[in-house]
Amino acid sequence: MTLRVGLFVGREWSFPPAFIDEVNRRDAGVVAEYAKIGSTSMDEPCPYPVIIDRISQEVPYYRVYMKHAVLQGVTVINNPFMWTSDDKFFEAALATKLGVASPKTVALPNKDYVPGIVHNESLRNLVYPLDWQRIIDYVGLPCILKDTLGGGWKEGDILICHSLDELIFHYNQFGLRTGIVQEFIKWDEYVRCLCLGQEEIMPIKYDPRERKYHVDHAFLTPELGKRIVEDSRKLVRALGYDMNSVEWAIRDGIPYAIDFMNPAPDMDIYSLTPFYFEWVVKHMADMAIRLAKQPRPQFKELRWDTFMTVNRDRAEHDTLS
């Protein structure tokens, strides 16, 4: 029986056809295709043992379907339930817990709220005004103000502040966004790692100012390269992400995890360069075929299997009684 891998994508044009062609040309008993869904019944089986999700963060119905697929025993890359942890304050706290260097980070309450929030009634747990001096003493200057839920280098989501007054000014313009203040890392080298299957790690020289990858295999010392690979693997395993990119800012020989929750990382050929594009297509195909043949049902990671087994055993006991 031929196994099917379903691919969910948005506007990206280079990775999807290359990935589908790579899987299908191998004649491994697994085929890849663009998944097609319309409306979904609550007990509807999913025809794919593996789904590659590149777009559900932007399409709510797709996200609903991904969670349904996990419940049916499908392996979804990436597990939609893990995406709930996708905020930049959590990632900084997680890195610290794992012993991975990360910029000092402070979470801020919103400046503004949706209608219906009455400040002196709805926010009685909130200490106000904020102790801005304590924040600056902790993270230092200059510092970064960014949206903890932001992504994709959206304009206005990442701001460099050189003084306390500048930080407060930008915070007052942040509106409904939830901000974090973060230590500014003046880096000597910048690395973006492509991470696949919680095992394969490809460090790439990257310039965030140009937003450009560079093919350079000697830009890291062996010791620093090993540390970055090991720390990247530690992070993606903690998150359970099988498709991710991890960004590192290196200062004085220490790699700081800047951004490592990118569960639908850029895989465009013009961004990655043909060299790294070929690597990601090949290894994504390897992972998809392996998971199609050796399923890894993700509901077990959520402990639902225990809940279901307990209820099933209880029902059988009641029937026998």
C-alpha positions as YAML, in Angstrom:
chain: A
units: angstrom
residues:
- id: 1
  name: MET
  ca: [0.00, 0.00, 0.00]
- id: 2
  name: THR
  ca: [1.31, 3.46, -0.92]
- id: 3
  name: LEU
  ca: [1.55, 5.89, 1.99]
- id: 4
  name: ARG
  ca: [0.72, 9.56, 1.44]
- id: 5
  name: VAL
  ca: [2.33, 12.70, 2.83]
- id: 6
  name: GLY
  ca: [0.11, 15.78, 2.78]
- id: 7
  name: LEU
  ca: [1.72, 19.20, 2.30]
- id: 8
  name: PHE
  ca: [0.00, 22.40, 3.46]
- id: 9
  name: VAL
  ca: [1.53, 25.56, 2.01]
- id: 10
  name: GLY
  ca: [0.83, 29.21, 1.34]
- id: 11
  name: ARG
  ca: [2.38, 31.38, -1.36]
- id: 12
  name: GLU
  ca: [5.86, 29.84, -1.29]
- id: 13
  name: TRP
  ca: [6.75, 28.57, -4.73]
- id: 14
  name: SER
  ca: [10.17, 26.85, -4.69]
- id: 15
  name: PHE
  ca: [10.15, 24.41, -1.77]
- id: 16
  name: PRO
  ca: [6.74, 22.69, -2.27]
- id: 17
  name: PRO
  ca: [7.24, 21.30, -5.79]
- id: 18
  name: ALA
  ca: [10.89, 20.42, -5.08]
- id: 19
  name: PHE
  ca: [9.90, 18.51, -1.93]
- id: 20
  name: ILE
  ca: [7.05, 16.67, -3.68]
- id: 21
  name: ASP
  ca: [9.32, 15.71, -6.59]
- id: 22
  name: GLU
  ca: [12.08, 14.54, -4.23]
- id: 23
  name: VAL
  ca: [9.76, 12.23, -2.28]
- id: 24
  name: ASN
  ca: [7.99, 10.85, -5.34]
- id: 25
  name: ARG
  ca: [11.07, 10.17, -7.45]
- id: 26
  name: ARG
  ca: [12.52, 7.85, -4.80]
- id: 27
  name: ASP
  ca: [9.86, 5.20, -5.38]
- id: 28
  name: ALA
  ca: [9.95, 4.31, -1.66]
- id: 29
  name: GLY
  ca: [6.30, 3.39, -1.26]
- id: 30
  name: VAL
  ca: [5.54, 6.95, -0.11]
- id: 31
  name: VAL
  ca: [4.09, 9.77, -2.21]
- id: 32
  name: ALA
  ca: [3.83, 13.45, -1.35]
- id: 33
  name: GLU
  ca: [1.05, 15.74, -2.56]
- id: 34
  name: TYR
  ca: [-0.71, 18.98, -1.79]
- id: 35
  name: ALA
  ca: [-3.31, 18.14, 0.83]
- id: 36
  name: LYS
  ca: [-6.90, 19.04, 0.00]
- id: 37
  name: ILE
  ca: [-9.54, 19.63, 2.68]
- id: 38
  name: GLY
  ca: [-12.97, 21.26, 2.62]
- id: 39
  name: SER
  ca: [-15.19, 20.81, 5.64]
- id: 40
  name: THR
  ca: [-14.22, 18.33, 8.35]
- id: 41
  name: SER
  ca: [-16.48, 16.07, 10.43]
- id: 42
  name: MET
  ca: [-15.44, 15.42, 14.01]
- id: 43
  name: ASP
  ca: [-14.98, 11.66, 13.43]
- id: 44
  name: GLU
  ca: [-13.47, 11.97, 9.96]
- id: 45
  name: PRO
  ca: [-10.28, 9.92, 9.42]
- id: 46
  name: CYS
  ca: [-7.23, 11.64, 7.96]
- id: 47
  name: PRO
  ca: [-5.82, 10.05, 4.76]
- id: 48
  name: TYR
  ca: [-2.23, 11.07, 5.56]
- id: 49
  name: PRO
  ca: [0.02, 9.38, 8.11]
- id: 50
  name: VAL
  ca: [2.25, 12.48, 7.86]
- id: 51
  name: ILE
  ca: [1.35, 16.13, 7.30]
- id: 52
  name: ILE
  ca: [3.91, 18.87, 6.66]
- id: 53
  name: ASP
  ca: [2.42, 22.15, 7.88]
- id: 54
  name: ARG
  ca: [3.91, 25.33, 6.41]
- id: 55
  name: ILE
  ca: [0.97, 27.74, 6.74]
- id: 56
  name: SER
  ca: [-1.56, 27.00, 9.50]
- id: 57
  name: GLN
  ca: [-0.22, 29.84, 11.65]
- id: 58
  name: GLU
  ca: [-1.93, 32.12, 9.12]
- id: 59
  name: VAL
  ca: [-5.06, 30.05, 8.36]
- id: 60
  name: PRO
  ca: [-7.17, 29.25, 11.45]
- id: 61
  name: TYR
  ca: [-9.18, 26.45, 9.81]
- id: 62
  name: TYR
  ca: [-5.97, 24.66, 8.89]
- id: 63
  name: ARG
  ca: [-4.84, 24.88, 12.52]
- id: 64
  name: VAL
  ca: [-8.16, 23.38, 13.64]
- id: 65
  name: TYR
  ca: [-7.64, 20.56, 11.15]
- id: 66
  name: MET
  ca: [-4.04, 19.93, 12.29]
- id: 67
  name: LYS
  ca: [-5.19, 19.33, 15.87]
- id: 68
  name: HIS
  ca: [-7.90, 16.99, 14.59]
- id: 69
  name: ALA
  ca: [-5.28, 15.10, 12.56]
- id: 70
  name: VAL
  ca: [-3.08, 14.62, 15.64]
- id: 71
  name: LEU
  ca: [-6.10, 13.15, 17.44]
- id: 72
  name: GLN
  ca: [-6.45, 10.65, 14.54]
- id: 73
  name: GLY
  ca: [-2.85, 9.48, 15.07]
- id: 74
  name: VAL
  ca: [-1.23, 11.54, 12.32]
- id: 75
  name: THR
  ca: [2.29, 12.93, 12.72]
- id: 76
  name: VAL
  ca: [2.02, 16.66, 11.98]
- id: 77
  name: ILE
  ca: [5.22, 18.58, 11.35]
- id: 78
  name: ASN
  ca: [5.10, 20.59, 13.51]
- id: 79
  name: ASN
  ca: [2.78, 19.39, 16.27]
- id: 80
  name: PRO
  ca: [0.09, 22.11, 16.41]
- id: 81
  name: PHE
  ca: [-0.27, 21.76, 20.17]
- id: 82
  name: MET
  ca: [3.38, 22.73, 20.64]
- id: 83
  name: TRP
  ca: [2.78, 26.02, 18.81]
- id: 84
  name: THR
  ca: [0.97, 27.31, 21.91]
- id: 85
  name: SER
  ca: [4.42, 27.80, 23.46]
- id: 86
  name: ASP
  ca: [5.44, 30.07, 20.60]
- id: 87
  name: ASP
  ca: [6.27, 33.36, 22.30]
- id: 88
  name: LYS
  ca: [9.61, 35.04, 22.72]
- id: 89
  name: PHE
  ca: [9.48, 35.38, 26.49]
- id: 90
  name: PHE
  ca: [8.86, 31.66, 26.93]
- id: 91
  name: GLU
  ca: [11.72, 30.84, 24.59]
- id: 92
  name: ALA
  ca: [14.12, 32.99, 26.62]
- id: 93
  name: ALA
  ca: [12.97, 31.37, 29.87]
- id: 94
  name: LEU
  ca: [13.19, 27.89, 28.32]
- id: 95
  name: ALA
  ca: [16.72, 28.47, 27.06]
- id: 96
  name: THR
  ca: [17.77, 29.60, 30.53]
- id: 97
  name: LYS
  ca: [16.24, 26.49, 32.12]
- id: 98
  name: LEU
  ca: [18.15, 24.32, 29.63]
- id: 99
  name: GLY
  ca: [21.45, 26.04, 30.38]
- id: 100
  name: VAL
  ca: [21.60, 27.70, 26.96]
- id: 101
  name: ALA
  ca: [22.85, 31.30, 26.79]
- id: 102
  name: SER
  ca: [20.06, 33.76, 25.99]
- id: 103
  name: PRO
  ca: [19.73, 37.57, 26.21]
- id: 104
  name: LYS
  ca: [18.31, 38.89, 29.48]
- id: 105
  name: THR
  ca: [14.59, 39.36, 28.88]
- id: 106
  name: VAL
  ca: [11.68, 41.05, 30.68]
- id: 107
  name: ALA
  ca: [7.99, 40.57, 29.78]
- id: 108
  name: LEU
  ca: [5.80, 43.70, 29.82]
- id: 109
  name: PRO
  ca: [2.07, 44.11, 30.31]
- id: 110
  name: ASN
  ca: [0.19, 45.56, 27.36]
- id: 111
  name: LYS
  ca: [-0.07, 49.31, 26.97]
- id: 112
  name: ASP
  ca: [-3.62, 49.06, 25.58]
- id: 113
  name: TYR
  ca: [-6.43, 46.51, 25.86]
- id: 114
  name: VAL
  ca: [-9.53, 45.44, 23.97]
- id: 115
  name: PRO
  ca: [-12.83, 47.23, 24.71]
- id: 116
  name: GLY
  ca: [-14.43, 45.86, 27.86]
- id: 117
  name: ILE
  ca: [-11.24, 45.95, 29.90]
- id: 118
  name: VAL
  ca: [-11.77, 48.57, 32.59]
- id: 119
  name: HIS
  ca: [-8.33, 49.39, 33.97]
- id: 120
  name: ASN
  ca: [-9.23, 49.90, 37.63]
- id: 121
  name: GLU
  ca: [-11.53, 46.86, 37.68]
- id: 122
  name: SER
  ca: [-10.18, 44.33, 35.17]
- id: 123
  name: LEU
  ca: [-6.48, 44.80, 35.96]
- id: 124
  name: ARG
  ca: [-6.44, 44.64, 39.74]
- id: 125
  name: ASN
  ca: [-3.58, 42.10, 39.66]
- id: 126
  name: LEU
  ca: [-1.35, 44.46, 37.67]
- id: 127
  name: VAL
  ca: [1.29, 46.57, 39.42]
- id: 128
  name: TYR
  ca: [1.39, 50.03, 37.88]
- id: 129
  name: PRO
  ca: [3.30, 52.16, 37.06]
- id: 130
  name: LEU
  ca: [6.06, 49.91, 35.82]
- id: 131
  name: ASP
  ca: [9.46, 50.10, 37.47]
- id: 132
  name: TRP
  ca: [11.30, 51.15, 34.31]
- id: 133
  name: GLN
  ca: [14.60, 51.74, 36.08]
- id: 134
  name: ARG
  ca: [14.64, 48.17, 37.38]
- id: 135
  name: ILE
  ca: [14.02, 46.93, 33.83]
- id: 136
  name: ILE
  ca: [16.89, 48.98, 32.41]
- id: 137
  name: ASP
  ca: [19.21, 47.97, 35.25]
- id: 138
  name: TYR
  ca: [18.52, 44.33, 34.37]
- id: 139
  name: VAL
  ca: [18.78, 44.31, 30.56]
- id: 140
  name: GLY
  ca: [21.11, 47.30, 30.06]
- id: 141
  name: LEU
  ca: [21.24, 49.85, 27.25]
- id: 142
  name: PRO
  ca: [20.83, 49.78, 24.33]
- id: 143
  name: CYS
  ca: [18.00, 47.27, 24.52]
- id: 144
  name: ILE
  ca: [15.45, 45.71, 22.21]
- id: 145
  name: LEU
  ca: [11.69, 46.16, 22.45]
- id: 146
  name: LYS
  ca: [9.85, 43.51, 20.49]
- id: 147
  name: ASP
  ca: [6.46, 41.83, 20.20]
- id: 148
  name: THR
  ca: [6.60, 38.56, 22.12]
- id: 149
  name: LEU
  ca: [4.18, 37.04, 19.60]
- id: 150
  name: GLY
  ca: [5.73, 38.69, 16.55]
- id: 151
  name: GLY
  ca: [7.54, 36.96, 13.74]
- id: 152
  name: GLY
  ca: [8.67, 37.30, 10.17]
- id: 153
  name: TRP
  ca: [10.59, 40.57, 10.78]
- id: 154
  name: LYS
  ca: [7.39, 42.65, 10.67]
- id: 155
  name: GLU
  ca: [8.11, 46.36, 10.67]
- id: 156
  name: GLY
  ca: [7.61, 47.94, 14.07]
- id: 157
  name: ASP
  ca: [7.80, 44.62, 15.94]
- id: 158
  name: ILE
  ca: [11.53, 44.97, 16.75]
- id: 159
  name: LEU
  ca: [12.88, 48.32, 17.98]
- id: 160
  name: ILE
  ca: [16.35, 49.26, 19.28]
- id: 161
  name: CYS
  ca: [16.13, 51.70, 22.21]
- id: 162
  name: HIS
  ca: [19.19, 53.67, 23.31]
- id: 163
  name: SER
  ca: [17.72, 55.41, 26.36]
- id: 164
  name: LEU
  ca: [15.03, 54.95, 28.96]
- id: 165
  name: ASP
  ca: [12.97, 57.77, 27.42]
- id: 166
  name: GLU
  ca: [13.18, 56.10, 24.00]
- id: 167
  name: LEU
  ca: [12.06, 52.77, 25.47]
- id: 168
  name: ILE
  ca: [9.05, 54.35, 27.21]
- id: 169
  name: PHE
  ca: [8.13, 56.29, 24.05]
- id: 170
  name: HIS
  ca: [8.08, 53.14, 21.89]
- id: 171
  name: TYR
  ca: [6.25, 51.17, 24.58]
- id: 172
  name: ASN
  ca: [3.52, 53.82, 24.59]
- id: 173
  name: GLN
  ca: [3.05, 53.19, 20.85]
- id: 174
  name: PHE
  ca: [2.90, 49.40, 21.19]
- id: 175
  name: GLY
  ca: [-0.89, 49.28, 21.49]
- id: 176
  name: LEU
  ca: [-2.43, 45.82, 21.86]
- id: 177
  name: ARG
  ca: [0.84, 44.00, 21.32]
- id: 178
  name: THR
  ca: [2.47, 42.25, 24.28]
- id: 179
  name: GLY
  ca: [6.06, 43.43, 24.50]
- id: 180
  name: ILE
  ca: [9.32, 42.15, 25.87]
- id: 181
  name: VAL
  ca: [12.47, 44.13, 26.59]
- id: 182
  name: GLN
  ca: [15.63, 42.25, 25.77]
- id: 183
  name: GLU
  ca: [19.34, 42.73, 26.21]
- id: 184
  name: PHE
  ca: [20.98, 43.95, 23.01]
- id: 185
  name: ILE
  ca: [23.66, 41.52, 21.84]
- id: 186
  name: LYS
  ca: [26.26, 43.28, 19.71]
- id: 187
  name: TRP
  ca: [27.33, 40.25, 17.76]
- id: 188
  name: ASP
  ca: [30.58, 39.31, 16.07]
- id: 189
  name: GLU
  ca: [29.03, 36.47, 14.05]
- id: 190
  name: TYR
  ca: [25.41, 35.52, 13.41]
- id: 191
  name: VAL
  ca: [24.25, 31.99, 12.68]
- id: 192
  name: ARG
  ca: [20.93, 30.56, 11.61]
- id: 193
  name: CYS
  ca: [20.58, 26.80, 11.98]
- id: 194
  name: LEU
  ca: [18.10, 24.76, 10.01]
- id: 195
  name: CYS
  ca: [16.88, 21.96, 12.30]
- id: 196
  name: LEU
  ca: [15.03, 18.93, 10.98]
- id: 197
  name: GLY
  ca: [13.74, 15.82, 12.74]
- id: 198
  name: GLN
  ca: [15.13, 17.01, 16.10]
- id: 199
  name: GLU
  ca: [18.45, 15.57, 14.92]
- id: 200
  name: GLU
  ca: [19.75, 17.13, 11.68]
- id: 201
  name: ILE
  ca: [21.28, 20.57, 12.33]
- id: 202
  name: MET
  ca: [22.77, 22.74, 9.58]
- id: 203
  name: PRO
  ca: [24.51, 25.93, 10.84]
- id: 204
  name: ILE
  ca: [24.53, 28.68, 8.19]
- id: 205
  name: LYS
  ca: [26.26, 32.04, 8.22]
- id: 206
  name: TYR
  ca: [23.52, 34.65, 8.17]
- id: 207
  name: ASP
  ca: [23.42, 38.45, 8.12]
- id: 208
  name: PRO
  ca: [20.15, 39.71, 9.67]
- id: 209
  name: ARG
  ca: [20.82, 43.23, 8.39]
- id: 210
  name: GLU
  ca: [20.90, 42.01, 4.81]
- id: 211
  name: ARG
  ca: [18.56, 39.09, 5.60]
- id: 212
  name: LYS
  ca: [20.95, 36.99, 3.56]
- id: 213
  name: TYR
  ca: [22.55, 33.54, 3.89]
- id: 214
  name: HIS
  ca: [26.21, 33.04, 2.97]
- id: 215
  name: VAL
  ca: [27.76, 29.76, 1.88]
- id: 216
  name: ASP
  ca: [30.82, 29.63, 4.12]
- id: 217
  name: HIS
  ca: [31.74, 26.36, 5.82]
- id: 218
  name: ALA
  ca: [34.74, 27.68, 7.75]
- id: 219
  name: PHE
  ca: [33.23, 30.65, 9.59]
- id: 220
  name: LEU
  ca: [32.93, 28.76, 12.90]
- id: 221
  name: THR
  ca: [35.69, 27.10, 14.88]
- id: 222
  name: PRO
  ca: [35.13, 23.35, 15.45]
- id: 223
  name: GLU
  ca: [34.46, 23.98, 19.16]
- id: 224
  name: LEU
  ca: [31.96, 26.77, 18.57]
- id: 225
  name: GLY
  ca: [30.25, 24.85, 15.77]
- id: 226
  name: LYS
  ca: [29.86, 21.82, 18.04]
- id: 227
  name: ARG
  ca: [28.36, 23.92, 20.83]
- id: 228
  name: ILE
  ca: [25.87, 25.57, 18.49]
- id: 229
  name: VAL
  ca: [24.77, 22.23, 17.03]
- id: 230
  name: GLU
  ca: [24.40, 20.63, 20.47]
- id: 231
  name: ASP
  ca: [22.53, 23.59, 21.93]
- id: 232
  name: SER
  ca: [20.25, 23.78, 18.87]
- id: 233
  name: ARG
  ca: [19.44, 20.10, 19.24]
- id: 234
  name: LYS
  ca: [18.73, 20.61, 22.94]
- id: 235
  name: LEU
  ca: [16.25, 23.39, 22.13]
- id: 236
  name: VAL
  ca: [14.31, 21.64, 19.35]
- id: 237
  name: ARG
  ca: [14.05, 18.45, 21.40]
- id: 238
  name: ALA
  ca: [12.64, 20.41, 24.34]
- id: 239
  name: LEU
  ca: [10.08, 21.99, 22.01]
- id: 240
  name: GLY
  ca: [9.35, 18.82, 20.05]
- id: 241
  name: TYR
  ca: [9.85, 20.71, 16.76]
- id: 242
  name: ASP
  ca: [10.84, 18.60, 13.75]
- id: 243
  name: MET
  ca: [11.09, 21.62, 11.44]
- id: 244
  name: ASN
  ca: [12.61, 24.78, 12.87]
- id: 245
  name: SER
  ca: [15.31, 27.39, 12.56]
- id: 246
  name: VAL
  ca: [17.45, 28.58, 15.48]
- id: 247
  name: GLU
  ca: [19.25, 31.92, 15.39]
- id: 248
  name: TRP
  ca: [22.46, 32.57, 17.33]
- id: 249
  name: ALA
  ca: [24.23, 35.86, 17.97]
- id: 250
  name: ILE
  ca: [27.86, 35.21, 18.90]
- id: 251
  name: ARG
  ca: [29.47, 37.72, 21.25]
- id: 252
  name: ASP
  ca: [32.95, 37.20, 22.70]
- id: 253
  name: GLY
  ca: [32.86, 33.55, 21.67]
- id: 254
  name: ILE
  ca: [29.51, 32.84, 23.37]
- id: 255
  name: PRO
  ca: [26.48, 31.91, 21.22]
- id: 256
  name: TYR
  ca: [23.26, 33.49, 22.49]
- id: 257
  name: ALA
  ca: [19.95, 31.95, 21.39]
- id: 258
  name: ILE
  ca: [18.14, 34.93, 19.88]
- id: 259
  name: ASP
  ca: [15.16, 33.32, 18.18]
- id: 260
  name: PHE
  ca: [14.41, 29.62, 18.05]
- id: 261
  name: MET
  ca: [10.66, 29.23, 17.65]
- id: 262
  name: ASN
  ca: [10.29, 29.25, 13.87]
- id: 263
  name: PRO
  ca: [8.19, 26.15, 13.20]
- id: 264
  name: ALA
  ca: [7.61, 27.14, 9.56]
- id: 265
  name: PRO
  ca: [11.10, 28.40, 8.68]
- id: 266
  name: ASP
  ca: [12.00, 30.10, 5.41]
- id: 267
  name: MET
  ca: [12.85, 27.44, 2.82]
- id: 268
  name: ASP
  ca: [12.91, 29.54, -0.34]
- id: 269
  name: ILE
  ca: [15.68, 28.77, -2.80]
- id: 270
  name: TYR
  ca: [16.59, 32.45, -3.22]
- id: 271
  name: SER
  ca: [16.84, 32.93, 0.54]
- id: 272
  name: LEU
  ca: [18.72, 29.74, 1.36]
- id: 273
  name: THR
  ca: [20.93, 29.69, -1.75]
- id: 274
  name: PRO
  ca: [20.79, 26.60, -4.00]
- id: 275
  name: PHE
  ca: [23.31, 24.76, -1.81]
- id: 276
  name: TYR
  ca: [21.26, 24.87, 1.41]
- id: 277
  name: PHE
  ca: [17.98, 24.58, -0.48]
- id: 278
  name: GLU
  ca: [19.12, 21.22, -1.85]
- id: 279
  name: TRP
  ca: [20.07, 20.13, 1.68]
- id: 280
  name: VAL
  ca: [16.70, 21.05, 3.18]
- id: 281
  name: VAL
  ca: [14.69, 19.41, 0.38]
- id: 282
  name: LYS
  ca: [16.65, 16.15, 0.71]
- id: 283
  name: HIS
  ca: [16.44, 15.99, 4.50]
- id: 284
  name: MET
  ca: [12.78, 16.99, 4.62]
- id: 285
  name: ALA
  ca: [12.06, 14.13, 2.20]
- id: 286
  name: ASP
  ca: [14.12, 11.72, 4.35]
- id: 287
  name: MET
  ca: [12.11, 12.70, 7.43]
- id: 288
  name: ALA
  ca: [8.71, 12.52, 5.74]
- id: 289
  name: ILE
  ca: [9.37, 9.05, 4.31]
- id: 290
  name: ARG
  ca: [10.74, 7.78, 7.62]
- id: 291
  name: LEU
  ca: [7.77, 9.05, 9.62]
- id: 292
  name: ALA
  ca: [5.28, 7.70, 7.08]
- id: 293
  name: LYS
  ca: [6.79, 4.22, 7.46]
- id: 294
  name: GLN
  ca: [7.50, 4.45, 11.19]
- id: 295
  name: PRO
  ca: [4.62, 6.48, 12.65]
- id: 296
  name: ARG
  ca: [5.12, 8.51, 15.78]
- id: 297
  name: PRO
  ca: [1.59, 9.37, 16.97]
- id: 298
  name: GLN
  ca: [1.81, 12.72, 18.67]
- id: 299
  name: PHE
  ca: [-1.15, 12.35, 20.99]
- id: 300
  name: LYS
  ca: [1.10, 10.11, 23.10]
- id: 301
  name: GLU
  ca: [3.29, 13.16, 23.71]
- id: 302
  name: LEU
  ca: [0.22, 14.87, 25.19]
- id: 303
  name: ARG
  ca: [-0.62, 11.96, 27.49]
- id: 304
  name: TRP
  ca: [-4.04, 11.49, 25.91]
- id: 305
  name: ASP
  ca: [-3.20, 7.82, 25.37]
- id: 306
  name: THR
  ca: [-3.13, 7.35, 29.15]
- id: 307
  name: PHE
  ca: [-6.45, 9.13, 29.54]
- id: 308
  name: MET
  ca: [-8.05, 7.08, 26.77]
- id: 309
  name: THR
  ca: [-6.65, 3.80, 28.09]
- id: 310
  name: VAL
  ca: [-7.94, 4.52, 31.60]
- id: 311
  name: ASN
  ca: [-11.41, 5.25, 30.29]
- id: 312
  name: ARG
  ca: [-11.38, 2.21, 28.00]
- id: 313
  name: ASP
  ca: [-10.29, -0.06, 30.83]
- id: 314
  name: ARG
  ca: [-12.95, 1.44, 33.08]
- id: 315
  name: ALA
  ca: [-15.64, 0.82, 30.44]
- id: 316
  name: GLU
  ca: [-14.52, -2.79, 30.01]
- id: 317
  name: HIS
  ca: [-14.54, -3.30, 33.79]
- id: 318
  name: ASP
  ca: [-18.08, -1.85, 34.03]
- id: 319
  name: THR
  ca: [-19.25, -4.16, 31.22]
- id: 320
  name: LEU
  ca: [-17.79, -7.24, 32.91]
- id: 321
  name: SER
  ca: [-19.30, -6.23, 36.23]
...
